[in-house]
Amino acid sequence: MLRRIRTSVAAALCCTVLGAGAAGCNGDAVENWDPFASATRTADAAPVSGTEKIDVAGRSVNVSCSGDPAEGGPVIVLMHGAGDGLDKLAALQETLAKRNRVCSYDRLGAGASDRPDGPQDFAGTGKILTGVLDRVAGDGPVVLAGHSLGGLIAARYAPDHRDRVGGLVLMDATPSTMAADITKAIPESAKGPAAELRAQNLAFFRGENPEKLVITDGEVRSAGNIPVEVIQHGEQYLAAVPEYGPRLEKAWSAGQRRWLALSPGSRLSTAAASGHHIYLDQPDVAVRAIERVTAEAARQARDE
């Protein structure tokens, strides 16, 4: 979860791993910034049009859908990063919706969705995601396109839901071993901005974030023979961190390469002119990748 440096190295690197507006970024505390229960399929419910609240296991989840699906094509579901919401994905969704059915949603603790009652884990986020997919796609296939933390959640979800996830696009997704990576790259003895970054991120991974998500490291598991595109940032802004920047860049890049184990059909590319928010810095790169994966997922579905 990375973002362009703006004010100081500490603030930027906090945003790097936690997302824009995360704990400690720009001097704000965790509680000031702005990923959950079982779900039942509601394919016969009225299709979501525009932005509306839906009920998922008794929780209110903010969802936005637009566009019409291509013949036999999957529904594209966009997943935001930490500290963001579906509003940040609006321009990307509008562009993709010209030729596809596209939906996005706020996870619990983000945007206009309900706040979580207590600590959450990946199983919990997956249950909310399943409820959203039940409503917006029914039994049909989906392509999950996730940025940062949203990419990590999508990549953890797909291996256990091969019956519905037909493709993945990971836009500078948080690496699967980010907590260990930070611990190795920035030692406990570090001082200054790097030490602040280390402490802030480890706290975030323990669940000290509005989504109350405890982010545990894990291995990359296969999601089957599906199309997967991994896009990493090209602007090496992490290298600006005194003493430890090059290590952080190296660890992040290695984390992106590890995502290739999701599928034999995985492809890694670099958005040369992008910081962390690739879909904002180079939206054409994100759009082309998502449309390629969607077209391939539709082809595979027809051939089955």
RAFENQUI-V227710 format. One record per backbone hydrogen bond with DSSP energy under -1.0 kcal/mol. CO is the residue of the C=O (numbers start at 1). NH is the residue of the N-H. Records with the same first field share a line. If there is no record, write none. Layout:
CO: NH ; NH
This chain:
8: 12
9: 13
10: 14
11: 15
12: 16
13: 17
14: 18
15: 19
19: 22
22: 25
24: 27
25: 28
28: 24
29: 32
30: 33
42: 45
50: 65
52: 63
54: 61
56: 59
59: 56
60: 114
61: 54
62: 106
63: 52
64: 104
65: 50
66: 102
70: 73
75: 143
76: 103
77: 145
79: 147
81: 84
85: 88
87: 90
89: 93
90: 94
91: 95
92: 96
93: 97
95: 98
96: 99
101: 76
102: 66
103: 78
104: 64
107: 110
110: 113
114: 109
120: 214
121: 125
122: 126
123: 127
124: 128
125: 129
126: 130
127: 131
128: 132
129: 133
130: 134
131: 135
132: 136
133: 137
137: 140
141: 75
142: 166
143: 77
144: 169
145: 79
146: 171
147: 150
148: 152 ; 174
149: 153
150: 154
151: 155
152: 156
153: 157
154: 158
157: 160
158: 161
161: 164 ; 165
164: 142
167: 144
168: 229
169: 146
170: 231
171: 148
175: 178
176: 218
177: 181
178: 182
179: 183
180: 184
181: 185
182: 186
187: 190
192: 196
193: 197
194: 198
195: 199
196: 200
197: 201
198: 202
199: 203
200: 204
201: 205
202: 206
203: 208
204: 207
205: 215
207: 209
209: 212
212: 120
224: 226
227: 168
228: 267
229: 170
230: 269
231: 172
232: 271
235: 237
236: 239
237: 240
238: 241
241: 245
242: 244
244: 248
245: 249
246: 250
247: 251
248: 252
249: 253
250: 254
251: 255
252: 256
253: 257
254: 258
257: 260
258: 261
259: 262
260: 263
262: 223
263: 266
265: 228
267: 230
269: 232
270: 272
271: 234 ; 274
274: 234 ; 235
276: 278
277: 280 ; 281
278: 282
282: 285 ; 286
283: 287
284: 288
285: 289
286: 290
287: 291
288: 292
289: 293
290: 294
291: 295
292: 296
293: 297
294: 298
295: 299
296: 300
297: 301
298: 302
299: 303
